[in-house]
Amino acid sequence: MNALPNFENQTVGEAQQACVSVLKAAGLDAPVLEARLLLALTLGGGPERVLSARDEPLTSDQAERLADAIERRSNREPLSHITGVREFWSLPFIVTPATLTPRPDTETLIEAVLDHGAGGDVRILDLGTGTGCILLALLHEWSEAQGTGVDTSAEALAVARDNAAALNLGGRAHMVEGDWTQPGWDRNLNAPFDVVVCNPPYIPSGDIDGLERDVKEYEPLRALDGGMDGLDAYRAIIRQLKKLLKPRGLVAFEVGIGQAGEVANLLQDVGLVILAQRADLGGVVRVVVAQCP
Ligand SMILES: C[S@@+](CC[C@H](N)C(=O)[O-])C[C@H]1O[C@@H](n2cnc3c(N)ncnc32)[C@H](O)[C@@H]1O
């Protein structure tokens, strides 16, 4: 890695240029945008503050914090871990190393559920809730709905609870520790639900090593590793769907590239009817929606 610049005695504008050079040299795709975001984080305030403070000198404390942030990002630590927040469905979500950073692809799942679900006074189950982004985005849209988020990670659930509280959704969102591979895991869920949503770990184990450093070194492995063919979680959950869902209940899964057909087959094998396979903005089929008879 290149030597990091020392931002002592630099103006905001000078530091911004230096940050762009370091991030570019580290091979990041959007060095200008990321430099602005990290400077804004250092200064406090939004990205517009970087422009208005252009000619102001950084304090020593700001220079030190900026150097730390730039070093972390150059080492491919996700931006969301450095800023501690990521926007999803236009809502701010707290993110920590215990949670998968919400992805824009996952917004496709929200769109699919809103298109096919009736809304109203429904109960939603979110399996593998992580930051709680799927459940909380849906509760934000459906103001009378209630929901339960399940995860094996107590740390992730603590983040999901904080997110629910910060979004004023804590009264309608319940976060429950559980492992869908273990017998009796659903005992305290009060099933059946009207809607089940799930973005499970779906990367085939053998592909984890080839992922970007930002992902494989910093995102929780339990959020990524879907077993030998990536489909372990789908098999485990789909065989339990009939007891988790009400008659006519809806299920929506996010799927990895090329997995939609196999997940649709697994759903049909247990008697569900496929309602839609929905592509993300890049044209990749990302979501399978099905209904209980
Ligand atoms: C791909 S992440 C999805 C996180 C979040 N729902 C999202 O879409 O950003 C999968 C989540 O499932 C959780 N998980 C993995 N295996 C699980 C299991 N057997 N039982 C419950 N949760 C599990 C992980 O801890 C992780 O938070």
The ligand as a Tripos MOL2 file, in Angstrom:
@<TRIPOS>MOLECULE
LIG
   27    29     1     0     0
SMALL
NO_CHARGES

@<TRIPOS>ATOM
      1 C1        -27.5810  -12.4100    3.5870 C.3       1 LIG1
      2 S1        -27.7670  -11.8910    5.2650 S.3       1 LIG1
      3 C2        -29.2460  -10.8990    5.1140 C.3       1 LIG1
      4 C3        -29.3340   -9.7740    6.1050 C.3       1 LIG1
      5 C4        -30.5060   -8.8050    5.8270 C.3       1 LIG1
      6 N1        -31.7650   -9.4820    5.8570 N.3       1 LIG1
      7 C5        -30.3250   -8.1350    4.4870 C.2       1 LIG1
      8 O1        -31.0510   -8.4670    3.5640 O.co2     1 LIG1
      9 O2        -29.4340   -7.2860    4.3480 O.co2     1 LIG1
     10 C6        -28.3260  -13.3990    6.0180 C.3       1 LIG1
     11 C7        -28.6110  -13.3090    7.5180 C.3       1 LIG1
     12 O3        -29.0620  -14.6220    7.9250 O.3       1 LIG1
     13 C8        -28.5110  -14.9220    9.1970 C.3       1 LIG1
     14 N2        -28.4690  -16.3950    9.2960 N.ar      1 LIG1
     15 C9        -27.5970  -17.2360    8.6790 C.ar      1 LIG1
     16 N3        -27.8830  -18.5120    8.9800 N.ar      1 LIG1
     17 C10       -28.9720  -18.4930    9.8070 C.ar      1 LIG1
     18 C11       -29.7300  -19.4970   10.4620 C.ar      1 LIG1
     19 N4        -29.4270  -20.7950   10.3220 N.pl3     1 LIG1
     20 N5        -30.7910  -19.1120   11.2250 N.ar      1 LIG1
     21 C12       -31.0950  -17.7900   11.3700 C.ar      1 LIG1
     22 N6        -30.3860  -16.7840   10.7730 N.ar      1 LIG1
     23 C13       -29.3330  -17.1270   10.0030 C.ar      1 LIG1
     24 C14       -27.1580  -14.2380    9.1930 C.3       1 LIG1
     25 O4        -26.6940  -14.0120   10.5140 O.3       1 LIG1
     26 C15       -27.4400  -12.9630    8.4040 C.3       1 LIG1
     27 O5        -27.7940  -11.8980    9.2600 O.3       1 LIG1
@<TRIPOS>BOND
     1     1     2 1
     2     2     3 1
     3     2    10 1
     4     3     4 1
     5     4     5 1
     6     5     6 1
     7     5     7 1
     8     7     8 2
     9     7     9 1
    10    10    11 1
    11    11    12 1
    12    11    26 1
    13    12    13 1
    14    13    14 1
    15    13    24 1
    16    14    15 ar
    17    14    23 ar
    18    15    16 ar
    19    16    17 ar
    20    17    18 ar
    21    17    23 ar
    22    18    19 1
    23    18    20 ar
    24    20    21 ar
    25    21    22 ar
    26    22    23 ar
    27    24    25 1
    28    24    26 1
    29    26    27 1
@<TRIPOS>SUBSTRUCTURE
     1 LIG1         1 GROUP 0 **** ****
